[in-house]
């Protein structure tokens, strides 16, 4: 029976890809972009086929699902008694399909303690570097962590964590995130492309669908934290993730010191205000350069812009992260600098910046307890 089910599942995946490629040819959409969504959607198609074949053959549910059946039941909205959850009731005028999708996302998200989005109104401020090292530092502090990269057009996380090119696997109930040796779970559009040079040429609705699948179809499992690396700006992707998660626990806003960046980051804070997302704090990245030879500090991009913005906006200032050539080396080598250079000044500054998050979670101790 198991071999038959596996064969049917694989056939469903292949059929999903064939249909997607046909659609790409007919509509002129880039093949790489359609394949990316097809891989995610095909896992769900495979799951439905597997269940149908198994039940039609008279297989016992315990035989088909084993321990996963119990885990699935725990995640369903029908077995949840949390009356405060927005997914418990269908909204007025809400289509049945939309309600089902909301429940699918809620059933995944309710197993996650805190959902934190990393934002910036300006590109090039090191937001993905902050996201990757935040996730790594939380893992090193003994937390179970997921990292989802929703930068559809320019995903950087796979390269930063040295997982680009790793294949994504499907299960009966969804798709598996890439799991690093220390336990960090990662999902990114960059993992679904055939080539790292493929461009994803999508408009808003397709990006929304992909982000929705990252939440509903990925087997995140129980986590203490889910870190969301957003692209710069206040457009489709940040708006989609906040709407789909429903109630993120907060946002970390990343800026650099110079006023041109600070001005754009003000818009991210206003975005959080208008979407009712608490700002957990501001991180000022690239805040000065300390010469490794003489020890003198040079404020290449100015200094203090992030801290001044935090005071004006009335939000916490989490700290200033100095520039360090080792950050570039670590990113290119696919290893977070909080792990590769834990005793460096930059890593120490980053550890200090995230300490309020850990203290708010009741965590204590050294962030170097566990390697990623």
N, C-alpha and C positions, 0 to 999 in steps of 0.2 A: 504493500500500500504506500509506504513512504517514498519508494522510488517513482511510483506513478505520480504522486503529488508533486514531487520535485520536477519531474519532466513537464507536467502541465504548467507549473509556475514559470519555468523557463520559456515555454512556448508562449505564454501570455506576455512576458516581457518583450520577447522578440516581435510579437504581433503589434504591441504598442509602439515599438520603435519604427516598424514598417509603416504603420498608419501615420505616425508623426512625420516621417520623411516624405511621404506622399503629400501631406498637407504643405510641407515646406516647398516642395516643387511647384505645387499648384498655385500657391499664394505669394511666392517670391520671398518668403521669410528665410533668413539664414538658417541653414541646416544645423549648424552648431547650436544655435539658440533653441530650436525646437527639440533637438536631442536632449538638451539639458532638462527641459520640463518633462520630456517623455520618460526619462529614466526615473524621475520621481513618481510620475503618474503610473508607470507600468508596474511598480511595486504594489500599488494599491489594487490595480487590476488583477495581478497575480494572486493577491490575497483572497479576493472574492472568488476567483476560479478554484483555488485550492479548497476553500471551505465548502463550496457547492459540490465539488466532486466527492469530497470526503463524506459529507452527509448523505449524498445520493447513494454512495456505496455502502451505507449502513455502518460506517465507522463510528466508534465510540468517541464522544467529544474529548474525553480525557486522553485517548490515544492520539488524536489529531493535534491537540494543542499542548498537552502535558502541563507543565508548570505555567506556561504562558497564558493558559486559559484563565487561571486565577488572577494573574496580574492584569489581564485585560478587563475582567469583571470589576476589579478595584478602580479602574480608571474611567469606567463609564459613568455618565451623568445620571443614568437611571438608578444606580446603586448609591448615589451620593445624597446625603441628607442636609447639605449646606444650603439652607433656604436663602442665604444672602448672595449666592452665586448668580450672576446674571444669565448664565446658560441654563438655569433650571426651567425657565418659562419662555415660551415663544412670544416674541414681541408683536405688538399689534401691526398687522400688515406684512409681517415678515414671511417670506416664502419658506416652504418646508425644507428646501435644499440649503438655504442660507442658515436656517436654525440648526440643521444637522451639522453643517460645517462649524458653526460656533461651538457646538457641543464637542465636536472632535478635538478642536483646539483646547477647549477648557479641560477636557479629560487628560490631555498631556500636561497642561500648565499647572493643574492643581497638584501635581506631584513635585513641583519645583518651588523651593522656598522663596527666593527673591529673584525678580527679573529686573535687570539694570540695563538701560540703554546708554551707549556712549555717543555723544553728539558733538558736532561743531558746525558753526555756520560758515567756516572757512576751510578750504582744502589745503593740504600740505602742512598741517599743524602737528602731525604725528598721532592722529586719533587711533589708527589701527595698531600702532606700537603700544599705545596706552591700553587698548583693549586686550591685546595678546598678553601683555605683562601683568595686567590686572587679573586676568583669568589664571595665569601661571602662579602668581603670588597667592591667590586664594587656594589653589591646589596645594601649594607648598605649606599653607597654614592648616592643611588637613580637611579642606572642604571638598565636596563633590561639585564639579563645575562643568557647565556646557558653554560653548562659545559659538554663536551663530553670526556669520558674516553676511549681512544683507546688502552689501555693496554689489549690486548686480553687474554693473558695467566695469568696475575696477576692483575685483576682489584681491586683497593682499594677504589675508590670513594664511592661506595654504603655503605660500612661500615663506612667510615669517615663522611658521611652525614646521617647515620641512616635510609637508605632507602633500605637496602638489604632485599630481600623477597617481596618487593612491586610489584604487578602485572603491567605489561605494557599493555596498552589498545590500540586498533586499531580504525581508523576512515575510512571514505570513501576514503580519500586521503593519508593515511599513518599511522604512529603510533605516539602516544603521548609520549613525554618525561615525566618523573616524575617531577612534579612541587612542590617545597617546599612552605610552607606558605608565605614566603617573596617574592616569585616569581621566585626563581632560578630554571631553567629547566635543568634536568640532564638525560643523556643517557649513559649506560655502558653495556659491555658484561656481567658484573656481575648481571645485572637485568634480563637477558634472560636465565640464567641457572636454572635447576630444583633444584639444591642443591649448596650451597656455596662451597662444597667439590669437585664438578665436575671439571675435568681437560679438557681444550680445547686443543686438540692435532691437531693442524693445521699447514700446510705449508703456504708459502707466498701468493699464489693466493686466498686461502679461507679467509685469514686475509684482503687482499685487498678488497674483495667483501663485507665483513662485514663493513669495514670502509666506503666504498662507500654508503652502505645502511644507515649508521648512518647520512650521510649528505643528501642523496637524499630522503629518505623515512620518516625521522623523522620530525614531524610538529613543527619546531623550532619557526616559526612565526617571527615577527619583534623583533630584539634584538639590543642593543647597543654593546654588546660584546659576542663573542663565545670563551670560553677558552678551549683549547685542551690539555688534560693531556696525554703526550706520554710516552711510556715505555723507559727505558734507552737504550742508544746506537744510532746508525745512520743507522739502518736497515730498514726492510720492513715497519713498522708502521709509523715512521716519514716521510719516503720518500713518502708513499702512501698519507698521509694527505696533504703534501705540493703540490703534483701533483694534487690531486683532488680538493682542494680549489683553486688552480691555483695561486692566489696571496695573501698569508697570509700577514697581516699587520706587523707582526714581531714575534720575538721569545724572550722568557725570558729563560735564561740559569741558571740552579741551580747547585751549587757546595758546597762542604764542604772545610774547610781551608787546609787540608793536601795535600801535593804535589801529592800523588798517585791519589787522586780524581781530582785535578786541571789538571793533565796531560791528563786524559781521557776527561775532559770537553773541553780542547783545541780542541778536534776532533769535538765536537758539534759546536763550533764557525766556524771551517773550513767547516763543513757540511752546515751551513747557508750561508757562502760565496759562496760555489759551487752551491747552489740551489737558490741564489739570494733572500734570506730571511733576512730582516734587523734584527740585534740583538738589541732589545730594552734595554737590560741590563743584568747584572749578579747579582744574589743574592747569597751571601755566607750564607748558612744555617749551623746550629749547631756551630755557631761562639762563642765559649767560654761558660762557665757555671758560672752563678752567684749564689752563695750559698744563699738559702732563709733564712738561720739562721744568718750568719755573714756578708753577703753582699760581700764577697771576690770573685774575678773572677779567674777561672781556665781555661786555654786554653787547653782543653783536646785533641783536634784535631789540635792544632797549631792555628795560627791566620794570617789573612792577605792574604791568598792564592788567594781568589776570587778577592780582590781589586787589587792585583798585576797583575793578569791575565787580568783584565779589562784594566789596563793601557797599558800593552804590546799589547793587541789586538785592542786598540783604540775604545772601546765600553763603554757605561755608566756603572758605578758601582751603583746598586740600593740600596745596603745596606747589613748589616750583621745582621742576626737573631740569637740571643743567644739561647742556649739550655734551656729548661724549662720543668720540669716534668708535668706541666699542659697541655702542648701540647700533650703529650701521653694520658693523661686522656681525654682530649677533643676529640681526634681522636677516642679513643675506645668508648666514649659515643655518638659519631655521631654528634658532634656540633663543628663547626670551632672555634678555640681559639680566633679569632678576635672578636667573638660574646660572647663567654662564659667568657673570661678574657680581656675585652676591655681596662682596666686600667693597665694591666700587662706590664712589660718592653718588653716582646717578642711581644705582640700585638702592642705596640707603635712602635717598630722597624719595624714591618711588614707594618704598616700604612705609615711610612716614606718611606719605600722601594717602595711602589706602588704610592706614591704621584706624581712622575713625569708622570706616565701614566694618572692619573686623570687630572693633569694640562695640559697635552698635548691634552686632550679631552675637555678642557674648564670647567672642574668640579672644584668646590670650596666647602669649608665647611667641616664639621666633617663627618668622615666615619661611625660614630655611629648613623646616622640619621634613619636608617631603619634596622630592624632585618630580618635575613634570615628565 
